[in-house]
Amino acid sequence: MRFSTRSEYGIRVMVRLGRQYGNGPVPLSELAQEEGLPAAYLEQIAGQLRRTGLVSSRMGARGGYVLARQPEQITMADIVRSLEGSLAPVSCLAEGGGPDECTHADVPCSAHSFWERLQATVTATLSSVTVADLMEKAEGAPA
């Protein structure tokens, strides 16, 4: 399983915003420069995070983005779901999916229990780590 750059960049931006939590909005151009990310792509990511309620934005000279909740209240699962959609490893486990989505619906799926276990493990891991957790880890890392 591999997450896209949307999730990778989105997590990095959310941690950066977490460090600035309570200090006002951070301009998108500043986020892009500090993280070494393409501004146009970051604009798309920030827009999706805003639409799903993880960040809010303010327009104008002192505008930018802020976390919509405290860093301790935003999990990696929240971010990845916002940017990727379902955390399901196969279509039959995705929200709105079901047996009809299975490419082998005409026969019992011998791997279904494995996919359910994998989904539960991935979801539990992503749900157990918050933006605040990564902020703590990043503080000791080289800039």
DSSP file (Angstrom, degrees, kcal/mol; ACC not computed):
  #  RESIDUE AA STRUCTURE BP1 BP2  ACC     N-H-->O    O-->H-N    N-H-->O    O-->H-N    TCO  KAPPA ALPHA  PHI   PSI    X-CA   Y-CA   Z-CA
    1    1 A M              0   0    0      0, 0.0     2,-0.4     0, 0.0     0, 0.0   0.000 360.0 360.0 360.0 136.2    0.0    0.0    0.0
    2    2 A R        -     0   0    0      0, 0.0     2,-0.3     0, 0.0     0, 0.0  -0.997 360.0-140.2-135.0 131.8    1.3    3.4   -0.9
    3    3 A F        -     0   0    0     -2,-0.4    77,-0.0     1,-0.1    81,-0.0  -0.630  27.9-115.6 -87.4 149.5    0.0    6.8    0.0
    4    4 A S     >  -     0   0    0     -2,-0.3     4,-2.0     1,-0.1     3,-0.5  -0.223  28.1-102.2 -77.7 170.7    0.0    9.5   -2.7
    5    5 A T  H  > S+     0   0    0      1,-0.2     4,-3.2     2,-0.2     5,-0.4   0.760 118.9  70.1 -64.0 -23.8    2.0   12.8   -2.4
    6    6 A R  H  > S+     0   0    0      2,-0.2     4,-2.3     1,-0.2    -1,-0.2   0.948 105.5  38.1 -57.6 -47.9   -1.3   14.5   -1.5
    7    7 A S  H  > S+     0   0    0     -3,-0.5     4,-2.7     2,-0.2     5,-0.3   0.926 116.7  51.6 -69.2 -44.4   -1.2   12.7    1.8
    8    8 A E  H  X S+     0   0    0     -4,-2.0     4,-1.8     1,-0.2    -2,-0.2   0.952 117.5  37.7 -57.2 -51.7    2.5   13.1    2.3
    9    9 A Y  H  X S+     0   0    0     -4,-3.2     4,-2.5     1,-0.2     5,-0.2   0.889 114.4  56.0 -68.6 -39.2    2.4   16.8    1.6
   10   10 A G  H  X S+     0   0    0     -4,-2.3     4,-2.4    -5,-0.4    -2,-0.2   0.902 107.9  47.9 -60.8 -42.0   -0.8   17.3    3.5
   11   11 A I  H  X S+     0   0    0     -4,-2.7     4,-2.2     2,-0.2    -1,-0.2   0.923 111.2  50.9 -64.7 -44.0    0.6   15.7    6.6
   12   12 A R  H  X S+     0   0    0     -4,-1.8     4,-2.1    -5,-0.3    -2,-0.2   0.911 112.2  46.8 -60.2 -42.4    3.7   17.9    6.4
   13   13 A V  H  X S+     0   0    0     -4,-2.5     4,-2.8     2,-0.2    -1,-0.2   0.896 110.2  52.7 -67.5 -40.2    1.6   21.0    6.0
   14   14 A M  H  X S+     0   0    0     -4,-2.4     4,-2.1     2,-0.2    -1,-0.2   0.885 109.7  48.6 -64.7 -37.5   -0.7   20.1    8.9
   15   15 A V  H  X S+     0   0    0     -4,-2.2     4,-1.8     2,-0.2    -1,-0.2   0.912 111.4  50.3 -66.7 -41.7    2.4   19.6   11.2
   16   16 A R  H  X S+     0   0    0     -4,-2.1     4,-0.8     1,-0.2    -2,-0.2   0.920 112.1  47.1 -61.4 -43.9    3.7   22.9   10.0
   17   17 A L  H  < S+     0   0    0     -4,-2.8     3,-0.4     1,-0.2     4,-0.3   0.852 107.0  58.8 -65.8 -33.8    0.4   24.6   10.8
   18   18 A G  H >< S+     0   0    0     -4,-2.1     3,-1.1     1,-0.2    -1,-0.2   0.883 101.1  54.7 -61.0 -38.9    0.3   22.8   14.1
   19   19 A R  H 3< S+     0   0    0     -4,-1.8    -1,-0.2     1,-0.3    -2,-0.2   0.779 112.8  43.3 -65.3 -25.7    3.6   24.5   15.1
   20   20 A Q  T >< S+     0   0    0     -4,-0.8     3,-2.6    -3,-0.4    -1,-0.3   0.357  82.4 140.8 -99.6   3.9    1.9   27.8   14.4
   21   21 A Y  T <  S+     0   0    0     -3,-1.1    -3,-0.1    -4,-0.3    45,-0.0  -0.228  73.7  15.0 -55.1 128.2   -1.4   27.0   16.1
   22   22 A G  T 3  S+     0   0    0     45,-0.1    -1,-0.3     2,-0.0    -4,-0.1   0.361 105.6  91.0  89.7  -4.4   -2.7   30.0   18.0
   23   23 A N  S <  S-     0   0    0     -3,-2.6    -2,-0.1     1,-0.4    -4,-0.0   0.238  95.9-101.3-106.8  12.5   -0.3   32.4   16.2
   24   24 A G        -     0   0    0     -4,-0.2    -1,-0.4     2,-0.1    41,-0.1  -0.241  61.3 -26.6  94.4 175.1   -2.6   33.4   13.4
   25   25 A P        -     0   0    0      0, 0.0    41,-0.2     0, 0.0    32,-0.1  -0.231  50.3-143.2 -66.5 148.6   -2.8   32.3    9.7
   26   26 A V  B     -A   65   0A   0     39,-2.1    39,-2.5     4,-0.0    -2,-0.1  -0.962  24.5-119.2-111.4 123.2    0.2   31.1    7.8
   27   27 A P     >  -     0   0    0      0, 0.0     4,-2.0     0, 0.0     3,-0.4  -0.298  16.2-126.4 -61.6 144.8    0.3   32.2    4.1
   28   28 A L  H  > S+     0   0    0      1,-0.2     4,-2.7     2,-0.2     5,-0.2   0.871 110.4  57.6 -58.9 -38.9    0.3   29.4    1.6
   29   29 A S  H  > S+     0   0    0      1,-0.2     4,-2.1     2,-0.2    -1,-0.2   0.875 106.6  49.3 -61.9 -36.6    3.5   30.8   -0.1
   30   30 A E  H  > S+     0   0    0     -3,-0.4     4,-2.9     2,-0.2     5,-0.2   0.909 110.8  49.4 -68.0 -42.7    5.3   30.5    3.3
   31   31 A L  H  X S+     0   0    0     -4,-2.0     4,-2.1     1,-0.2     6,-0.2   0.927 111.9  49.1 -60.7 -45.2    4.1   26.9    3.8
   32   32 A A  H  X>S+     0   0    0     -4,-2.7     5,-2.4     1,-0.2     4,-0.9   0.916 114.5  44.7 -62.0 -44.2    5.3   26.0    0.3
   33   33 A Q  H  <5S+     0   0    0     -4,-2.1     3,-0.5    -5,-0.2    -2,-0.2   0.935 113.3  49.0 -67.6 -46.7    8.7   27.6    0.8
   34   34 A E  H  <5S+     0   0    0     -4,-2.9    -1,-0.2     1,-0.2    -2,-0.2   0.845 120.4  36.8 -63.1 -34.4    9.3   26.2    4.3
   35   35 A E  H  <5S-     0   0    0     -4,-2.1    -1,-0.2    -5,-0.2    -2,-0.2   0.493 106.9-122.6 -96.9  -4.8    8.3   22.6    3.2
   36   36 A G  T  <5 +     0   0    0     -4,-0.9    -3,-0.2    -3,-0.5    -4,-0.1   0.897  62.3 144.8  65.5  40.3    9.9   22.9   -0.3
   37   37 A L      < -     0   0    0     -5,-2.4     2,-0.3    -6,-0.2    -1,-0.2  -0.805  60.0 -96.7-112.9 151.4    6.6   22.1   -2.0
   38   38 A P     >  -     0   0    0      0, 0.0     4,-2.5     0, 0.0     5,-0.2  -0.521  30.5-143.3 -66.6 124.3    5.1   23.3   -5.2
   39   39 A A  H  > S+     0   0    0     -2,-0.3     4,-2.1     1,-0.2     5,-0.1   0.871  96.5  53.1 -59.3 -41.6    2.7   26.2   -4.4
   40   40 A A  H  > S+     0   0    0      2,-0.2     4,-1.3     1,-0.2    -1,-0.2   0.908 113.0  43.5 -64.1 -41.4    0.1   25.3   -7.1
   41   41 A Y  H  > S+     0   0    0      1,-0.2     4,-2.1     2,-0.2    -1,-0.2   0.898 112.1  53.7 -69.8 -40.3   -0.2   21.7   -5.8
   42   42 A L  H  X S+     0   0    0     -4,-2.5     4,-3.1     1,-0.2     5,-0.2   0.844 102.7  58.6 -63.1 -33.7   -0.2   22.8   -2.2
   43   43 A E  H  X S+     0   0    0     -4,-2.1     4,-2.1     2,-0.2    -1,-0.2   0.904 106.4  47.8 -61.8 -41.7   -3.1   25.1   -3.1
   44   44 A Q  H  X S+     0   0    0     -4,-1.3     4,-1.9     2,-0.2    -2,-0.2   0.923 113.8  47.0 -63.8 -44.5   -5.1   22.1   -4.2
   45   45 A I  H  X S+     0   0    0     -4,-2.1     4,-2.4     1,-0.2    -2,-0.2   0.933 112.2  49.0 -63.9 -47.1   -4.3   20.2   -1.1
   46   46 A A  H  X S+     0   0    0     -4,-3.1     4,-2.1     1,-0.2    -1,-0.2   0.877 109.0  54.4 -62.0 -37.7   -5.1   23.1    1.2
   47   47 A G  H  X S+     0   0    0     -4,-2.1     4,-2.5    -5,-0.2    -1,-0.2   0.904 109.3  46.9 -62.1 -41.9   -8.4   23.6   -0.6
   48   48 A Q  H  X S+     0   0    0     -4,-1.9     4,-1.7     2,-0.2    -2,-0.2   0.906 111.2  51.2 -67.1 -41.5   -9.3   20.0    0.1
   49   49 A L  H  <>S+     0   0    0     -4,-2.4     5,-2.5     1,-0.2     6,-1.2   0.859 112.0  48.5 -62.9 -34.6   -8.3   20.2    3.7
   50   50 A R  H ><5S+     0   0    0     -4,-2.1     3,-1.5     4,-0.2    -2,-0.2   0.922 108.3  52.8 -70.4 -44.9  -10.5   23.3    4.0
   51   51 A R  H 3<5S+     0   0    0     -4,-2.5    -2,-0.2     1,-0.3    -1,-0.2   0.815 110.7  48.0 -61.6 -30.6  -13.5   21.7    2.4
   52   52 A T  T 3<5S-     0   0    0     -4,-1.7    -1,-0.3    -5,-0.1    -2,-0.2   0.370 118.1-112.3 -93.9   5.1  -13.3   18.8    4.8
   53   53 A G  T < 5S+     0   0    0     -3,-1.5    -3,-0.2     2,-0.2    -2,-0.1   0.637  84.8 115.8  81.7  15.3  -13.0   21.1    7.8
   54   54 A L  S   <S+     0   0    0     -5,-2.5    14,-2.7    -6,-0.2    15,-0.5   0.782  83.1  20.1 -86.7 -27.4   -9.4   20.4    8.9
   55   55 A V  E     -B   67   0A   0     -6,-1.2     2,-0.3    12,-0.3    -2,-0.2  -0.918  67.3-150.9-131.2 161.3   -8.2   23.9    8.2
   56   56 A S  E     -B   66   0A   0     10,-2.5    10,-2.3    -2,-0.3     2,-0.3  -0.916  14.4-148.6-126.5 160.7   -9.8   27.3    7.8
   57   57 A S  E     -B   65   0A   0     -2,-0.3     2,-0.4     8,-0.2     8,-0.2  -0.908   7.9-157.1-131.3 156.1   -8.5   30.1    5.7
   58   58 A R  E     -B   64   0A   0      6,-2.2     6,-2.0    -2,-0.3     2,-0.1  -1.000  17.7-139.9-132.4 133.3   -8.6   33.9    5.8
   59   59 A M        +     0   0    0     -2,-0.4     3,-0.2     4,-0.2     2,-0.1  -0.408  54.8  50.4 -85.2 163.8   -8.2   36.1    2.7
   60   60 A G  S >  S-     0   0    0      1,-0.2     3,-1.9    -2,-0.1    -2,-0.1  -0.415 101.7 -42.9 107.1-177.6   -6.2   39.3    2.5
   61   61 A A  T 3  S+     0   0    0      1,-0.3    -1,-0.2    -2,-0.1    -2,-0.0   0.826 139.7  36.6 -60.4 -35.0   -2.8   40.7    3.4
   62   62 A R  T 3  S+     0   0    0     -3,-0.2    -1,-0.3     2,-0.0    -2,-0.1   0.004 100.0 119.2-105.3  28.0   -2.7   38.9    6.7
   63   63 A G    <   +     0   0    0     -3,-1.9     2,-0.3   -39,-0.1    -4,-0.2  -0.170  22.4 111.2 -86.9-179.4   -4.5   35.9    5.4
   64   64 A G  E     - B   0  58A   0     -6,-2.0    -6,-2.2   -37,-0.1     2,-0.3  -0.984  60.4 -48.4 150.2-156.0   -3.5   32.3    5.2
   65   65 A Y  E     +AB  26  57A   0    -39,-2.5   -39,-2.1    -2,-0.3     2,-0.3  -0.874  39.4 178.4-119.4 147.0   -4.4   28.9    6.8
   66   66 A V  E     - B   0  56A   0    -10,-2.3   -10,-2.5    -2,-0.3     2,-0.2  -0.962  40.3 -94.0-137.9 155.6   -4.9   27.7   10.3
   67   67 A L  E     - B   0  55A   0     -2,-0.3   -12,-0.3   -50,-0.3   -45,-0.1  -0.486  26.2-144.9 -65.4 140.2   -5.8   24.4   11.8
   68   68 A A  S    S+     0   0    0    -14,-2.7     2,-0.3    -2,-0.2   -13,-0.2   0.662  83.4  26.1 -82.0 -17.2   -9.6   24.2   12.4
   69   69 A R  S    S-     0   0    0    -15,-0.5     5,-0.1     1,-0.0    -2,-0.0  -0.880 103.0 -75.7-135.9 168.6   -9.0   22.2   15.6
   70   70 A Q    >   -     0   0    0     -2,-0.3     3,-2.1     1,-0.1     4,-0.4  -0.333  45.5-113.9 -62.8 148.3   -6.2   21.7   18.1
   71   71 A P  G >  S+     0   0    0      0, 0.0    61,-1.4     0, 0.0     3,-1.0   0.801 116.7  59.7 -55.4 -30.4   -3.3   19.6   16.9
   72   72 A E  G 3  S+     0   0    0      1,-0.2    -2,-0.1    59,-0.2    61,-0.0   0.675 102.9  53.6 -71.0 -16.5   -4.1   17.0   19.5
   73   73 A Q  G <  S+     0   0    0     -3,-2.1     2,-0.6     1,-0.1    -1,-0.2   0.403  92.3  80.4-100.7   0.6   -7.6   16.5   17.9
   74   74 A I    <   -     0   0    0     -3,-1.0    57,-2.3    -4,-0.4    58,-0.3  -0.937  63.4-165.4-114.5 117.7   -6.5   15.9   14.3
   75   75 A T  B  >  -C  130   0B   0     -2,-0.6     4,-1.8    55,-0.2    55,-0.2  -0.514  34.7-113.9 -96.6 165.3   -5.3   12.4   13.5
   76   76 A M  H  > S+     0   0    0     53,-2.4     4,-2.9    50,-1.1     5,-0.2   0.836 119.2  59.5 -64.1 -31.6   -3.4   11.1   10.5
   77   77 A A  H  > S+     0   0    0     49,-1.4     4,-2.6    52,-0.3     5,-0.3   0.903 102.9  52.0 -62.7 -40.4   -6.6    9.2    9.6
   78   78 A D  H  > S+     0   0    0     48,-0.2     4,-2.0     2,-0.2    -2,-0.2   0.934 113.6  43.7 -58.5 -46.5   -8.5   12.5    9.4
   79   79 A I  H  X S+     0   0    0     -4,-1.8     4,-2.0     2,-0.2     5,-0.2   0.939 114.9  46.6 -67.6 -48.6   -5.9   13.9    7.0
   80   80 A V  H  X>S+     0   0    0     -4,-2.9     4,-3.3     1,-0.2     5,-0.7   0.912 113.3  49.4 -64.0 -42.3   -5.5   10.8    4.8
   81   81 A R  H  X5S+     0   0    0     -4,-2.6     4,-1.5    -5,-0.2    -1,-0.2   0.906 109.9  53.1 -61.0 -40.2   -9.3   10.4    4.6
   82   82 A S  H  <5S+     0   0    0     -4,-2.0    -1,-0.2    -5,-0.3    -2,-0.2   0.889 121.9  29.0 -60.7 -39.8   -9.6   14.1    3.7
   83   83 A L  H  <5S+     0   0    0     -4,-2.0    -2,-0.2     2,-0.1    -1,-0.2   0.745 134.2  26.4 -97.0 -26.2   -7.1   13.8    0.9
   84   84 A E  H  <5S-     0   0    0     -4,-3.3     2,-0.4     1,-0.3    -3,-0.2   0.661  91.4-138.4-110.1 -22.6   -7.4   10.2   -0.3
   85   85 A G     << +     0   0    0     -4,-1.5    -1,-0.3    -5,-0.7    -2,-0.1  -0.833  68.6  26.5  95.0-137.7  -11.0    9.2    0.5
   86   86 A S        -     0   0    0     -2,-0.4     8,-0.1     1,-0.1     7,-0.0  -0.190  59.8-145.1 -62.1 149.2  -11.5    5.8    2.0
   87   87 A L        +     0   0    0      6,-0.1    -1,-0.1     3,-0.0    36,-0.1   0.313  60.1 127.0 -92.0   6.2   -8.8    4.0    3.9
   88   88 A A        -     0   0    0      1,-0.1     6,-0.1     3,-0.1    28,-0.1  -0.433  54.8-150.6 -69.8 134.1  -10.0    0.7    2.5
   89   89 A P  S    S+     0   0    0      0, 0.0     2,-0.3     0, 0.0    -1,-0.1   0.706  83.7  33.3 -77.0 -19.0   -7.3   -1.4    0.7
   90   90 A V  S >> S-     0   0    0     25,-0.1     3,-1.5     1,-0.1     4,-0.5  -0.959  85.7-115.6-136.3 154.8   -9.9   -3.0   -1.6
   91   91 A S  G >4 S+     0   0    0     -2,-0.3     3,-0.9     1,-0.3     7,-0.1   0.794 108.6  63.6 -63.0 -31.2  -13.1   -1.6   -3.2
   92   92 A C  G 34 S+     0   0    0      1,-0.2    -1,-0.3     5,-0.2    10,-0.1   0.703 106.7  45.7 -69.9 -15.5  -15.5   -4.0   -1.4
   93   93 A L  G <4 S+     0   0    0     -3,-1.5    -1,-0.2     8,-0.1    -2,-0.2   0.502  89.7 108.9-100.5  -6.6  -14.5   -2.5    1.9
   94   94 A A  S X< S-     0   0    0     -3,-0.9     3,-3.0    -4,-0.5     2,-0.1  -0.290  88.3 -84.5 -67.8 154.1  -14.7    1.1    0.8
   95   95 A E  T 3  S+     0   0    0      1,-0.3    -1,-0.1    -7,-0.0    -9,-0.1  -0.402 124.0  17.8 -57.5 130.3  -17.5    3.3    2.1
   96   96 A G  T 3  S+     0   0    0      1,-0.3    -1,-0.3    -2,-0.1    -2,-0.1   0.311 107.8 112.9  85.6  -9.3  -20.4    2.7   -0.2
   97   97 A G    <   +     0   0    0     -3,-3.0    -1,-0.3     3,-0.1    -5,-0.2  -0.209  33.9 144.9 -83.1-179.2  -18.7   -0.5   -1.3
   98   98 A G    >>  -     0   0    0     -7,-0.1     3,-1.9    -3,-0.1     4,-0.7  -0.975  65.7 -45.8 170.8-169.4  -19.9   -4.0   -0.7
   99   99 A P  G >4 S+     0   0    0      0, 0.0     3,-0.9     0, 0.0     5,-0.1   0.816 127.7  61.7 -55.3 -31.8  -20.1   -7.4   -2.2
  100  100 A D  G 34 S+     0   0    0      1,-0.2     5,-0.1    -8,-0.1    -8,-0.1   0.771  99.5  56.3 -66.6 -23.9  -21.3   -5.9   -5.5
  101  101 A E  G <4 S+     0   0    0     -3,-1.9    -1,-0.2    -9,-0.1    -9,-0.2   0.673  83.6 105.6 -79.9 -17.5  -18.0   -4.1   -5.8
  102  102 A C    X<  -     0   0    0     -3,-0.9     3,-1.1    -4,-0.7     4,-0.1  -0.407  69.2-142.4 -67.4 134.3  -16.0   -7.3   -5.5
  103  103 A T  T 3  S+     0   0    0      1,-0.3    -1,-0.2    -2,-0.1     3,-0.1   0.641 103.8  43.7 -72.1 -12.1  -14.5   -8.4   -8.8
  104  104 A H  T >   +     0   0    0      1,-0.1     3,-2.1    -5,-0.1    -1,-0.3  -0.236  69.2 140.4-123.5  44.0  -15.3  -12.0   -7.8
  105  105 A A  T <   +     0   0    0     -3,-1.1    -1,-0.1     1,-0.3    -2,-0.1   0.694  65.5  66.4 -63.0 -18.9  -18.8  -11.5   -6.4
  106  106 A D  T 3  S+     0   0    0     -3,-0.1    -1,-0.3    -4,-0.1    -2,-0.1   0.606 106.3  41.1 -81.0  -9.6  -19.9  -14.8   -8.0
  107  107 A V  S <  S-     0   0    0     -3,-2.1    -3,-0.1     0, 0.0     2,-0.0  -0.967  98.7 -92.3-133.2 151.5  -17.6  -16.8   -5.7
  108  108 A P        -     0   0    0      0, 0.0     2,-0.7     0, 0.0    -2,-0.1  -0.363  43.3-119.6 -61.4 140.0  -16.8  -16.5   -1.9
  109  109 A C    >   -     0   0    0      1,-0.2     3,-0.7    -4,-0.1     4,-0.3  -0.729  21.3-166.7 -87.0 115.5  -13.7  -14.4   -1.4
  110  110 A S  T 3  S+     0   0    0     -2,-0.7     4,-0.2     1,-0.2    -1,-0.2   0.644  88.2  47.9 -75.3 -14.3  -11.0  -16.4    0.4
  111  111 A A  T 3> S+     0   0    0      1,-0.1     4,-2.1     2,-0.1     3,-0.5   0.422  78.7 101.8-105.2   0.1   -9.1  -13.2    1.2
  112  112 A H  H <> S+     0   0    0     -3,-0.7     4,-2.2     1,-0.3     5,-0.2   0.883  81.3  50.5 -55.9 -44.0  -11.9  -11.0    2.6
  113  113 A S  H  > S+     0   0    0     -4,-0.3     4,-2.1     1,-0.2    -1,-0.3   0.860 109.0  53.1 -65.3 -34.0  -10.9  -11.5    6.2
  114  114 A F  H  > S+     0   0    0     -3,-0.5     4,-2.7     2,-0.2    -1,-0.2   0.941 109.1  48.3 -62.9 -47.2   -7.3  -10.6    5.5
  115  115 A W  H  X S+     0   0    0     -4,-2.1     4,-2.5     1,-0.2    -2,-0.2   0.878 110.9  51.3 -63.1 -37.6   -8.4   -7.3    3.8
  116  116 A E  H  X S+     0   0    0     -4,-2.2     4,-2.3    -5,-0.2    -1,-0.2   0.919 111.1  47.8 -64.0 -42.6  -10.6   -6.5    6.8
  117  117 A R  H  X S+     0   0    0     -4,-2.1     4,-2.3     2,-0.2    -2,-0.2   0.912 112.1  49.4 -63.8 -43.2   -7.7   -7.2    9.2
  118  118 A L  H  X S+     0   0    0     -4,-2.7     4,-2.7     2,-0.2     5,-0.2   0.928 111.3  49.2 -62.0 -45.7   -5.4   -5.0    7.1
  119  119 A Q  H  X S+     0   0    0     -4,-2.5     4,-2.7     1,-0.2     5,-0.2   0.914 111.1  49.9 -60.8 -43.1   -7.9   -2.2    7.0
  120  120 A A  H  X S+     0   0    0     -4,-2.3     4,-2.4     2,-0.2    -1,-0.2   0.896 112.4  47.5 -63.6 -40.4   -8.4   -2.3   10.7
  121  121 A T  H  X S+     0   0    0     -4,-2.3     4,-2.3     2,-0.2    -2,-0.2   0.931 114.2  45.4 -67.0 -46.7   -4.7   -2.2   11.4
  122  122 A V  H  X S+     0   0    0     -4,-2.7     4,-2.7     2,-0.2     5,-0.2   0.930 115.3  47.7 -62.9 -45.7   -4.0    0.7    9.0
  123  123 A T  H  X S+     0   0    0     -4,-2.7     4,-2.3    -5,-0.2    -2,-0.2   0.915 111.8  49.8 -63.0 -43.4   -7.0    2.6   10.4
  124  124 A A  H  X S+     0   0    0     -4,-2.4     4,-1.1    -5,-0.2    -1,-0.2   0.908 112.7  47.2 -62.8 -42.0   -6.0    2.0   14.0
  125  125 A T  H >X S+     0   0    0     -4,-2.3     3,-0.6     2,-0.2     4,-0.5   0.946 114.4  45.3 -65.6 -48.3   -2.4    3.1   13.3
  126  126 A L  H >< S+     0   0    0     -4,-2.7   -49,-1.4     1,-0.2   -50,-1.1   0.852 113.6  51.2 -64.0 -33.8   -3.5    6.3   11.5
  127  127 A S  H 3< S+     0   0    0     -4,-2.3    -1,-0.2    -5,-0.2    -2,-0.2   0.711 103.7  59.1 -75.5 -20.2   -6.0    7.0   14.2
  128  128 A S  H << S+     0   0    0     -4,-1.1     2,-0.5    -3,-0.6    -1,-0.2   0.555  95.4  71.3 -87.5  -7.7   -3.5    6.7   17.0
  129  129 A V    <<  -     0   0    0     -3,-0.7   -53,-2.4    -4,-0.5   -52,-0.3  -0.939  64.6-168.5-115.6 128.0   -1.2    9.4   15.7
  130  130 A T  B  >  -C   75   0B   0     -2,-0.5     4,-1.7   -55,-0.2   -55,-0.2  -0.593  38.8-106.7-106.6 169.5   -2.1   13.1   15.9
  131  131 A V  H  > S+     0   0    0    -57,-2.3     4,-2.1   -60,-0.9   -59,-0.2   0.904 122.5  56.2 -57.9 -41.8   -0.6   16.2   14.4
  132  132 A A  H  > S+     0   0    0    -61,-1.4     4,-2.0   -58,-0.3    -1,-0.2   0.881 102.6  55.1 -60.6 -38.8    0.7   17.0   18.0
  133  133 A D  H  > S+     0   0    0    -62,-0.2     4,-1.8     1,-0.2    -1,-0.2   0.920 110.6  44.6 -60.1 -44.0    2.5   13.7   18.1
  134  134 A L  H  X S+     0   0    0     -4,-1.7     4,-2.6     1,-0.2    -1,-0.2   0.820 107.7  58.7 -72.2 -29.9    4.3   14.5   14.9
  135  135 A M  H  X S+     0   0    0     -4,-2.1     4,-1.4     2,-0.2    -1,-0.2   0.921 107.1  48.1 -61.6 -42.5    5.1   18.0   16.1
  136  136 A E  H  X S+     0   0    0     -4,-2.0     4,-0.7     1,-0.2     3,-0.2   0.918 113.5  46.4 -63.6 -45.0    6.9   16.5   19.1
  137  137 A K  H >< S+     0   0    0     -4,-1.8     3,-0.6     1,-0.2     4,-0.5   0.890 111.1  52.7 -65.9 -39.0    8.9   14.1   16.9
  138  138 A A  H >< S+     0   0    0     -4,-2.6     3,-0.7     1,-0.2    -1,-0.2   0.765  95.3  69.4 -69.9 -25.9    9.8   16.8   14.4
  139  139 A E  H 3< S+     0   0    0     -4,-1.4    -1,-0.2     1,-0.2    -2,-0.2   0.860 103.0  43.5 -62.1 -34.7   11.1   19.1   17.1
  140  140 A G  T << S+     0   0    0     -4,-0.7    -1,-0.2    -3,-0.6    -2,-0.2   0.587  99.2  92.1 -85.3 -10.7   14.1   16.9   17.7
  141  141 A A  S <  S-     0   0    0     -3,-0.7     2,-0.1    -4,-0.5    -3,-0.0  -0.496  90.0 -94.9 -83.6 152.8   14.7   16.3   14.0
  142  142 A P              0   0    0      0, 0.0    -1,-0.1     0, 0.0    -2,-0.1  -0.389 360.0 360.0 -64.0 144.4   17.1   18.5   11.9
  143  143 A A              0   0    0     -4,-0.1    -2,-0.0    -3,-0.1    -4,-0.0   0.457 360.0 360.0 -75.4 360.0   15.3   21.3   10.2
